[in-house]
Amino acid sequence: MLAPGAPTAAITTICGQLIGALGKQTRGRATSSTTALGYNQLLATNTIEIVAESGARFIAGLLARIATLPEPEKSALESKIATVRKMVAFARSVPDDWNQHEVLANTPKGLGVHALNLDVDFGPYLQTQKLMDSVVFARRKGTMARSLRPNWK
């Protein structure tokens, strides 16, 4: 486990290596393509797309938190935000198109961006946005009402 305040680049590198290792593990003929955590899974391409579209808003949320933190955590988060800004710029370096995002996702830098999914500060933003995107999609397709209605008696 990494110590709190560990350098963001080290965390991103380790998470990228972890995701890469998971991608190389096989079970029979199947190969893992992502961390695949949880019910509403974030594929690397989803992460690139969400970071490109909403990364600036997520950074604003993290910036608002800085004022509430004591100095060691404040400096660590400021450093992390500087790195995330570079990741947002990378995710926006191509047109807003799934195929273009997939190309980025399949690079070492793309896996580094996908590692944000595992970050304690940034991951919840990504996961929540992906869930909201799925809810909006389900509503648009008319499947939301039936599949997510509680069955209370």
DRENTISE-280714 format. One line per field, with one value per atom (N, C-alpha, C, O): x, y, z; residue number from 1; residue in three letters. Coordinates in pm, whole numbers, plus 32768, in hexadecimal, padded with zeros to 4 digits. Layout:
x c(X  ...)
y c(Y  ...)
z c(Z  ...)
minu c(NUM  ...)
sepa c(ALA  ...)
This chain:
x c(8055  8000  8059  80C0  8031  807C  805A  7FE7  80BB  80A7  8058  8065  8004  7FBE  8025  808E  8005  805E  80CD  8127  80C7  812A  811F  80B3  818F  818C  8128  8120  80DD  8075  80AE  8072  8122  815E  8179  8164  81A9  81C4  8143  813E  80DA  8059  8025  7FF7  802B  7FFB  804A  8010  80CF  8122  80FE  80EF  80F0  80CF  8044  8032  7FE2  7F5C  7F5C  7F18  7FA9  7FB4  7FF0  7FC3  8056  8093  8030  8029  7FE3  7F7E  7F16  7EF5  7EE5  7E80  7EBD  7E7C  7F3B  7F7E  7F8C  7F78  7FAE  7FBC  7F36  7F2D  7ECC  7E48  7E22  7DE4  7E48  7E2A  7E73  7E47  7EE3  7F31  7F08  7F2E  7EBB  7E90  7E25  7DD0  7E2A  7DC6  7D82  7DBA  7D0C  7CBE  7C83  7C21  7CBF  7C96  7CC2  7D38  7C63  7C82  7C64  7C8B  7C21  7BFA  7C6F  7CC1  7C75  7CDB  7C97  7C3E  7CC0  7C88  7CB1  7D24  7C52  7C70  7C6D  7C8A  7C4A  7C3E  7C3F  7C46  7C37  7C2E  7BA8  7B9F  7B40  7ABB  7A89  7A5F  7A8E  7A5F  79CF  79AE  797A  78F2  7891  78B5  7814  77A7  77AD  779B  77C5  77C8  785A  7898  7890  791F  794F  790C  79C4  7A05  7A73  7AD8  7A5F  7AC8  7B29  7B05  7BA1  7C05  7BD1  7BEB  7B88  7B52  7AEA  7AE5  7A95  7A37  7A80  7A58  7AED  7B38  7B6F  7B64  7BAB  7BE0  7B6F  7B80  7AFD  7A8C  7A59  7A41  7A48  7A15  7A7A  7A53  7AFA  7B61  7B62  7B70  7B55  7B52  7AD9  7AE5  7A65  79E9  79D6  79A4  79FE  79DC  7A54  7A43  7ACD  7B44  7B53  7B7A  7B36  7B44  7AE4  7B07  7A6C  7A0A  7A38  7A27  7A72  7AA5  7B19  7B23  7B70  7BE0  7BAB  7BE1  7B43  7B07  7AD7  7AE7  7A9E  7A73  7AE8  7ADE  7B56  7BCC  7C0B  7C3A  7C0B  7C40  7BF0  7C29  7B6D  7B1A  7B3E  7B31  7B6A  7B90  7C14  7C2B  7C6B  7CF1  7CEA  7D38  7C8F  7C87  7C68  7C86  7C2E  7C06  7C72  7C61  7CE0  7D45  7DB9  7DDE  7DF5  7E70  7EE4  7ED8  7F51  7FC0  7FF7  8006  8016  8051  7FF0  8019  7F73  7F10  7EF3  7EDA  7EF6  7EDD  7F45  7F22  7FC4  8030  8024  803A  8003  7FF5  7F84  7F93  7F13  7EA2  7EC2  7E9B  7F09  7F31  7F8A  7F7B  7FE6  803E  7FEC  8004  7F8C  7F37  7EE6  7ED8  7EB0  7E60  7EB5  7E85  7F33  7F8C  7F9D  7F9E  7FAB  7FB8  7F35  7F37  7EC5  7E43  7E27  7DEA  7E52  7E41  7E86  7E51  7EFD  7F43  7EF6  7EF1  7EB9  7E6A  7DEE  7DC8  7DAF  7D3A  7D65  7D20  7DD5  7E06  7E21  7E01  7E5B  7E74  7DF0  7DE5  7D8D  7D0C  7CC5  7C77  7CDF  7CA2  7CF6  7CD2  7D63  7DBD  7D88  7DC4  7D18  7CD8  7C46  7C12  7C04  7B76  7B23  7B49  7AB0  7A55  7A0D  799B  7A53  7A22  7A50  7AC5  79F3  7A12  7A8D  7AE4  7A95  7B06  7B8A  7BEF  7B8A  7C03  7C29  7C9F  7BC3  7BDE  7C15  7C69  7BE6  7C18  7CAB  7CF8  7CD2  7D60  7DB5  7E1C  7D8A  7DD5  7DD6  7E3D  7D64  7D59  7DB9  7DE3  7DDC  7E34  7EC8  7F19  7EEA  7F76  7F9F  7F49  8021  804B  8012  7FEA  800E  7FD4  7F3F  7F09  7EFC  7E6D  7E53  7DF2  7EA8  7E9A  7EB5  7E77  7F11  7F2A  7EAF  7E8E  7E6B  7DEF  7D86  7D3E  7D7C  7D19  7D34  7CD8  7DB2  7DD5  7D92  7D86  7D68  7D1E  7CA1  7C72  7C6C  7BF7  7C12  7BB6  7C90  7CB6  7CE4  7CFF  7CED  7D1D  7CB1  7C3C  7CD9  7C7A  7C36  7BC4  7C7A  7C3F  7BF2  7B84  7C2A  7BEF  7B90  7B30  7BAA  7B59  7AC4  7A75  7A9A  7A0A  79C6  7952  7A0E  79D5  79BC  7950  7A20  7A12  79A2  794F  799F  793D  78AF  7852  78A0  781B  77EC  7778  7846  7820  77F9  7797  7844  7823  779A  774B  777E  76FB  768C  7624  76A2  763D  7629  75B8  7696  768B  7639  75E8  764C  7600  756D  7517  754F  74C3  7480  7410  74C4  748D  7474  740C  74D4  74C5  744D  73FE  7440  73D1  734B  72EB  7343  72C6  72A3  722F  730A  72F4  72C0  7270  72ED  72C2  7241  720C  720F  7192  719E  7139  7216  7227  7236  7234  7244  725E  71EB  7200  7173  7101  70ED  70D7  70F4  70DA  714E  7137  71C9  723A  726C  72A8  7257  728E  7223  7243  71A6  713C  7143  7149  7143  7145  70C8  705C  70D9  706B  703A  703E  700B  6FDD  6F4C  6EFD  6F29  6E9C  6E6B  6DF8)
y c(7F8A  8000  807B  807D  80E3  815E  81B8  81BD  81FF  825B  82D4  82FD  830F  838A  83F4  8400  8440  84A8  8476  84C1  83F6  83C2  8413  843F  8426  8476  843F  83C6  8499  8471  8422  83C0  844B  8404  8372  8318  835C  82D3  8283  820F  82C3  827F  825B  81EB  82BB  82A3  8234  81DF  8233  81CB  8142  80E2  813A  80BA  808A  8015  80E6  80C0  8096  8037  80DD  80B9  802E  7FE0  800F  7F8A  7F1F  7EB2  7F41  7EE3  7EC6  7E53  7F30  7F1E  7ED0  7E78  7EF0  7EA6  7E13  7DBD  7DF7  7D6B  7D24  7CB0  7D6A  7D2C  7D0D  7CA7  7D65  7D50  7CD9  7CA1  7CB1  7C41  7BBC  7B52  7BC1  7B44  7B04  7B4A  7A83  7A3F  79D3  799E  79B5  7949  78FE  7929  788F  784A  789C  78B9  78C0  7911  79A5  79F8  79C7  7A52  7AA0  7A6A  7B20  7B7A  7BF2  7C2C  7C19  7C8E  7D0B  7D18  7D67  7DE2  7E5C  7ECB  7E4B  7EBC  7E8B  7E13  7EE8  7EC3  7E82  7E2D  7EA8  7E6D  7E60  7DF4  7ECC  7ECD  7EFD  7F64  7EB4  7EE4  7EC0  7E86  7EE5  7EC5  7F1B  7EE8  7F9A  7FF8  8010  8070  7FB9  7FB6  802A  8054  805C  80C3  8082  8054  807D  8050  80C4  8137  80A7  8111  817B  81F2  8152  81B3  820C  8284  81D3  8226  828E  8303  8264  82BF  8333  83A7  8316  8381  83E0  845A  83A9  83FD  8455  84CC  841B  8468  84D2  8542  84B0  8511  8584  85F8  8565  85CE  8629  86A3  85EE  863B  8682  86F2  8643  8678  8691  86BA  8679  8687  8710  871A  877A  8802  8817  8858  87E1  87ED  879E  87CB  8729  86DA  8721  8721  875E  87AA  881C  8838  885F  88CD  8899  88DD  8821  87E6  87C9  87DF  8799  877F  8801  8807  8868  88EB  8923  8961  890E  893F  88F8  8933  887B  882F  885C  884B  8896  88BA  8916  8905  8976  89D7  8995  89CE  891F  88DC  887F  8846  886F  880C  884A  88BD  87FF  882C  8823  87E3  8864  8876  87F7  87F9  878E  871E  86E8  86CD  86D8  86A6  870D  86E9  878C  87F7  87F4  87F9  87EA  87E6  8769  8770  86F9  867D  8688  865E  86C2  86D0  8735  8721  87A1  8802  87C0  87D9  876A  8722  86C3  86B8  867E  8622  866D  863D  86E1  8730  875A  875A  877F  87A5  8730  8743  86B8  8642  8625  8604  8631  8617  867B  8657  86F7  875A  872A  873B  86EF  86B9  8644  8634  85F4  8583  85B3  8579  861C  8655  8689  8671  86D0  8703  868F  8699  8623  85AD  8573  8552  8566  852E  8586  8555  8608  8666  867A  86CC  8632  8646  860C  861E  85C8  8591  85C0  85EE  85B5  85D9  8586  8517  85BC  8577  8508  8517  8498  8427  83A6  8399  8348  82CA  8286  825A  827B  8236  827C  8239  8300  834B  8338  832C  8335  831E  8291  827C  8232  81A9  81A0  8156  81EB  81EE  8220  81E4  828F  82C4  8261  824F  8221  81C5  8150  8117  812B  80B7  80DC  8092  814F  8179  8174  816F  8176  817C  81F5  81EA  8269  82DF  82CB  82F6  8289  826D  8215  822B  81B1  815D  81AD  8194  820D  8265  82B9  82CB  82EB  8336  82D9  8301  8260  8201  81E1  81C1  81E9  81D0  8235  821C  82A8  8308  82CA  82F6  8264  821D  81E4  81D5  81C3  8188  81F0  81CD  826E  82D8  82FF  830E  8310  832D  83B4  83C6  8414  8499  84A6  84DE  8473  8488  8417  842F  839D  8329  8339  8318  836D  837D  83D9  83C3  843F  8495  8445  844D  83F7  83A6  8340  8332  82FA  8291  82C9  828D  833B  8378  83A9  8396  83E8  8419  83A5  83B0  8337  82C2  828B  8267  8285  8255  82B1  8283  8335  8395  8389  8390  8378  8365  82E8  82E9  827E  8202  8216  81E1  8261  827C  82CE  82AF  8335  8387  8331  833D  82DB  8282  8226  8214  81EA  818E  81D6  81A0  824F  829B  82BA  82B1  82DF  82FF  8286  8294  8210  8194  815B  80F9  8199  816C  80F3  80B7  80CD  8056  8078  801E  80F6  811E  80FE  80C6  8120  8114  8085  806E  8026  7F9B  7F5B  7F14  7F73  7F29  7F5F  7F14  7FE0  8017  8042  8081  8021  8044  7FE6  7F6C  801B  7FC2  7F69  7F93  7EF2  7E94  7E8D  7E23  7EFF  7F05  7EDB  7EF4  7E99  7E70  7EA4  7E8D)
z c(8000  8000  8000  8043  7FB5  7FAE  8024  8051  8053  80C3  8093  8020  80EC  80C7  80A1  80E0  8039  800B  7FAF  7F8C  7F86  7F28  7EA7  7E81  7E62  7DE8  7D83  7D6E  7D45  7CE7  7C72  7C47  7C3F  7BCE  7BF4  7BA4  7C6F  7C9C  7CA5  7C7E  7CD9  7CE3  7C5A  7C43  7BFD  7B76  7B33  7AF0  7B46  7B0C  7B44  7AF9  7BC7  7C06  7BDA  7BBA  7BD7  7BAC  7B1A  7AF4  7AC7  7A3A  7A29  79D5  7A7A  7A75  7AA2  7A6A  7B0A  7B3B  7ACF  7AB5  7A90  7A27  79B3  797A  798F  7925  7946  78F1  79C3  79EE  79EA  79C1  7A13  7A0D  797D  7962  7922  7895  785B  77F6  7898  7864  78A3  7872  790F  794C  78F4  78BC  78E9  7898  78EA  794A  78C3  7900  788A  784E  786B  77F3  777B  776C  7727  76B1  76C7  7675  7733  774D  7787  77D0  7764  7798  77D4  7796  784C  788D  7840  7818  782B  77E2  783D  780F  78BC  7916  79A6  79BF  7A04  7A90  7AAD  7B06  7A66  7A6F  7AFF  7B2A  7B48  7BD1  7BD6  7B9D  7C1A  7C32  7BC4  7B5D  7BDD  7B82  7B05  7A96  7B14  7AA5  7A7E  7AAD  7A2A  7A12  79BB  795D  79DE  798F  793B  7971  78B9  7860  784D  7865  7822  780E  77AE  77C2  7747  76E7  772A  770F  7782  77CE  7821  7826  7861  78B6  7864  788E  77F0  7799  7773  777A  774C  7722  7794  7781  780A  787C  78A8  78C8  78A8  78CE  7869  788F  77E8  7782  7794  778A  77AE  77B5  783B  783E  78A9  792F  7988  79FB  7958  79AA  79EA  7A5F  799F  79D6  7A4B  7AAE  7A41  7AAE  7B28  7B9A  7B12  7B81  7BC7  7C41  7B77  7BB0  7C05  7C70  7BD6  7C25  7CAD  7D12  7CAF  7D2E  7D8A  7E03  7D52  7DA3  7DD5  7E46  7D81  7DAB  7E20  7E7A  7E1F  7E8D  7F0F  7F7B  7F07  7F7F  7FBB  8032  7F68  7F98  8011  806F  8011  807F  8105  816E  8103  817F  81B6  8221  816E  8193  81DF  81C6  823C  827C  8218  81B0  8237  81D8  8196  811C  81D8  818B  8121  80B0  8145  80E6  8079  8006  809E  803E  7FCD  7F58  7FF2  7F8E  7F36  7EBD  7F73  7F26  7EC0  7E4D  7EEA  7E8E  7E1F  7DAC  7E41  7DDB  7D72  7CFA  7D9E  7D43  7CEB  7C72  7D29  7CDE  7C75  7C04  7C99  7C3B  7BC3  7B52  7BDC  7B6D  7B0C  7A92  7B41  7AED  7AA3  7A2D  7AE9  7AAA  7A3B  79D6  7A4A  79DF  795E  78F0  796D  78F8  78BB  7842  7912  78E2  7897  7831  78C9  7885  77FB  7798  77F5  7774  7714  769D  7747  76F4  76C0  7649  7717  76EF  7689  7637  768D  762E  75B0  755B  75A2  7531  74AE  7445  74B5  743D  7439  749F  73C6  73C0  7422  7447  744A  74A7  745C  7432  744D  73FE  7441  7466  7452  7498  745D  74A7  73D8  7399  73B7  73CE  73B7  73D8  746B  748D  74C2  7550  7566  75BD  7518  7525  74FE  753C  7496  746E  74E3  7503  7521  7594  7608  7649  7621  7693  7687  76ED  760E  75F8  75F4  75BD  762C  7636  76C9  7721  76E7  7774  77BE  7831  777B  77BC  77D3  7839  7777  7787  7800  7849  7816  788C  790A  7972  7901  7973  7994  7A09  792D  7943  7980  79DC  794D  7982  7A15  7A5F  7A3E  7ACA  7B28  7BA0  7AF3  7B47  7B84  7BED  7B43  7B76  7C01  7C51  7C1D  7C9D  7D03  7D76  7CDA  7D32  7D97  7D73  7E14  7E80  7E6F  7E9A  7E31  7E20  7D9D  7D9C  7D31  7CAC  7C84  7C3B  7CB3  7C8D  7CA4  7C4C  7D19  7D2E  7CC9  7CA4  7C9B  7C33  7BB3  7B78  7B8A  7B11  7B1D  7AC3  7B8E  7BA2  7BA8  7B72  7BEB  7BF5  7B6D  7B49  7B20  7A9C  7A41  79F7  7A46  79F4  7A1A  79C2  7A9B  7AC7  7A96  7A66  7AA1  7A72  79DB  79AA  7990  7900  78DF  7882  792C  7917  7937  78F1  79A1  79C5  7957  792F  7926  78BA  783E  77FD  781D  77AA  77BB  775F  7833  784D  7843  780B  7879  786F  77DF  77B6  7792  7705  76B9  765D  76DF  769D  76D8  76A5  7744  7780  77D9  77FB  7801  7855  78E8  793C  7907  7991  79EF  7A5B  79C7  7A22  7A51  7AC8  79F8  7A1C  7A67  7AC9  7A3B  7A72  7AF9  7B46  7B16  7B90  7BF5  7C5A  7BDC  7C3A  7CB1  7C9F  7D2C  7DA0  7DA5  7D7B  7DD7  7DE0  7E71  7EB1  7EA5  7F2E  7F35  7EDA  7FA3  7FB6  8039  805D)
minu c(1  1  1  1  2  2  2  2  3  3  3  3  4  4  4  4  5  5  5  5  6  6  6  6  7  7  7  7  8  8  8  8  9  9  9  9  10  10  10  10  11  11  11  11  12  12  12  12  13  13  13  13  14  14  14  14  15  15  15  15  16  16  16  16  17  17  17  17  18  18  18  18  19  19  19  19  20  20  20  20  21  21  21  21  22  22  22  22  23  23  23  23  24  24  24  24  25  25  25  25  26  26  26  26  27  27  27  27  28  28  28  28  29  29  29  29  30  30  30  30  31  31  31  31  32  32  32  32  33  33  33  33  34  34  34  34  35  35  35  35  36  36  36  36  37  37  37  37  38  38  38  38  39  39  39  39  40  40  40  40  41  41  41  41  42  42  42  42  43  43  43  43  44  44  44  44  45  45  45  45  46  46  46  46  47  47  47  47  48  48  48  48  49  49  49  49  50  50  50  50  51  51  51  51  52  52  52  52  53  53  53  53  54  54  54  54  55  55  55  55  56  56  56  56  57  57  57  57  58  58  58  58  59  59  59  59  60  60  60  60  61  61  61  61  62  62  62  62  63  63  63  63  64  64  64  64  65  65  65  65  66  66  66  66  67  67  67  67  68  68  68  68  69  69  69  69  70  70  70  70  71  71  71  71  72  72  72  72  73  73  73  73  74  74  74  74  75  75  75  75  76  76  76  76  77  77  77  77  78  78  78  78  79  79  79  79  80  80  80  80  81  81  81  81  82  82  82  82  83  83  83  83  84  84  84  84  85  85  85  85  86  86  86  86  87  87  87  87  88  88  88  88  89  89  89  89  90  90  90  90  91  91  91  91  92  92  92  92  93  93  93  93  94  94  94  94  95  95  95  95  96  96  96  96  97  97  97  97  98  98  98  98  99  99  99  99  100  100  100  100  101  101  101  101  102  102  102  102  103  103  103  103  104  104  104  104  105  105  105  105  106  106  106  106  107  107  107  107  108  108  108  108  109  109  109  109  110  110  110  110  111  111  111  111  112  112  112  112  113  113  113  113  114  114  114  114  115  115  115  115  116  116  116  116  117  117  117  117  118  118  118  118  119  119  119  119  120  120  120  120  121  121  121  121  122  122  122  122  123  123  123  123  124  124  124  124  125  125  125  125  126  126  126  126  127  127  127  127  128  128  128  128  129  129  129  129  130  130  130  130  131  131  131  131  132  132  132  132  133  133  133  133  134  134  134  134  135  135  135  135  136  136  136  136  137  137  137  137  138  138  138  138  139  139  139  139  140  140  140  140  141  141  141  141  142  142  142  142  143  143  143  143  144  144  144  144  145  145  145  145  146  146  146  146  147  147  147  147  148  148  148  148  149  149  149  149  150  150  150  150  151  151  151  151  152  152  152  152  153  153  153  153)
sepa c(MET  MET  MET  MET  LEU  LEU  LEU  LEU  ALA  ALA  ALA  ALA  PRO  PRO  PRO  PRO  GLY  GLY  GLY  GLY  ALA  ALA  ALA  ALA  PRO  PRO  PRO  PRO  THR  THR  THR  THR  ALA  ALA  ALA  ALA  ALA  ALA  ALA  ALA  ILE  ILE  ILE  ILE  THR  THR  THR  THR  THR  THR  THR  THR  ILE  ILE  ILE  ILE  CYS  CYS  CYS  CYS  GLY  GLY  GLY  GLY  GLN  GLN  GLN  GLN  LEU  LEU  LEU  LEU  ILE  ILE  ILE  ILE  GLY  GLY  GLY  GLY  ALA  ALA  ALA  ALA  LEU  LEU  LEU  LEU  GLY  GLY  GLY  GLY  LYS  LYS  LYS  LYS  GLN  GLN  GLN  GLN  THR  THR  THR  THR  ARG  ARG  ARG  ARG  GLY  GLY  GLY  GLY  ARG  ARG  ARG  ARG  ALA  ALA  ALA  ALA  THR  THR  THR  THR  SER  SER  SER  SER  SER  SER  SER  SER  THR  THR  THR  THR  THR  THR  THR  THR  ALA  ALA  ALA  ALA  LEU  LEU  LEU  LEU  GLY  GLY  GLY  GLY  TYR  TYR  TYR  TYR  ASN  ASN  ASN  ASN  GLN  GLN  GLN  GLN  LEU  LEU  LEU  LEU  LEU  LEU  LEU  LEU  ALA  ALA  ALA  ALA  THR  THR  THR  THR  ASN  ASN  ASN  ASN  THR  THR  THR  THR  ILE  ILE  ILE  ILE  GLU  GLU  GLU  GLU  ILE  ILE  ILE  ILE  VAL  VAL  VAL  VAL  ALA  ALA  ALA  ALA  GLU  GLU  GLU  GLU  SER  SER  SER  SER  GLY  GLY  GLY  GLY  ALA  ALA  ALA  ALA  ARG  ARG  ARG  ARG  PHE  PHE  PHE  PHE  ILE  ILE  ILE  ILE  ALA  ALA  ALA  ALA  GLY  GLY  GLY  GLY  LEU  LEU  LEU  LEU  LEU  LEU  LEU  LEU  ALA  ALA  ALA  ALA  ARG  ARG  ARG  ARG  ILE  ILE  ILE  ILE  ALA  ALA  ALA  ALA  THR  THR  THR  THR  LEU  LEU  LEU  LEU  PRO  PRO  PRO  PRO  GLU  GLU  GLU  GLU  PRO  PRO  PRO  PRO  GLU  GLU  GLU  GLU  LYS  LYS  LYS  LYS  SER  SER  SER  SER  ALA  ALA  ALA  ALA  LEU  LEU  LEU  LEU  GLU  GLU  GLU  GLU  SER  SER  SER  SER  LYS  LYS  LYS  LYS  ILE  ILE  ILE  ILE  ALA  ALA  ALA  ALA  THR  THR  THR  THR  VAL  VAL  VAL  VAL  ARG  ARG  ARG  ARG  LYS  LYS  LYS  LYS  MET  MET  MET  MET  VAL  VAL  VAL  VAL  ALA  ALA  ALA  ALA  PHE  PHE  PHE  PHE  ALA  ALA  ALA  ALA  ARG  ARG  ARG  ARG  SER  SER  SER  SER  VAL  VAL  VAL  VAL  PRO  PRO  PRO  PRO  ASP  ASP  ASP  ASP  ASP  ASP  ASP  ASP  TRP  TRP  TRP  TRP  ASN  ASN  ASN  ASN  GLN  GLN  GLN  GLN  HIS  HIS  HIS  HIS  GLU  GLU  GLU  GLU  VAL  VAL  VAL  VAL  LEU  LEU  LEU  LEU  ALA  ALA  ALA  ALA  ASN  ASN  ASN  ASN  THR  THR  THR  THR  PRO  PRO  PRO  PRO  LYS  LYS  LYS  LYS  GLY  GLY  GLY  GLY  LEU  LEU  LEU  LEU  GLY  GLY  GLY  GLY  VAL  VAL  VAL  VAL  HIS  HIS  HIS  HIS  ALA  ALA  ALA  ALA  LEU  LEU  LEU  LEU  ASN  ASN  ASN  ASN  LEU  LEU  LEU  LEU  ASP  ASP  ASP  ASP  VAL  VAL  VAL  VAL  ASP  ASP  ASP  ASP  PHE  PHE  PHE  PHE  GLY  GLY  GLY  GLY  PRO  PRO  PRO  PRO  TYR  TYR  TYR  TYR  LEU  LEU  LEU  LEU  GLN  GLN  GLN  GLN  THR  THR  THR  THR  GLN  GLN  GLN  GLN  LYS  LYS  LYS  LYS  LEU  LEU  LEU  LEU  MET  MET  MET  MET  ASP  ASP  ASP  ASP  SER  SER  SER  SER  VAL  VAL  VAL  VAL  VAL  VAL  VAL  VAL  PHE  PHE  PHE  PHE  ALA  ALA  ALA  ALA  ARG  ARG  ARG  ARG  ARG  ARG  ARG  ARG  LYS  LYS  LYS  LYS  GLY  GLY  GLY  GLY  THR  THR  THR  THR  MET  MET  MET  MET  ALA  ALA  ALA  ALA  ARG  ARG  ARG  ARG  SER  SER  SER  SER  LEU  LEU  LEU  LEU  ARG  ARG  ARG  ARG  PRO  PRO  PRO  PRO  ASN  ASN  ASN  ASN  TRP  TRP  TRP  TRP  LYS  LYS  LYS  LYS)
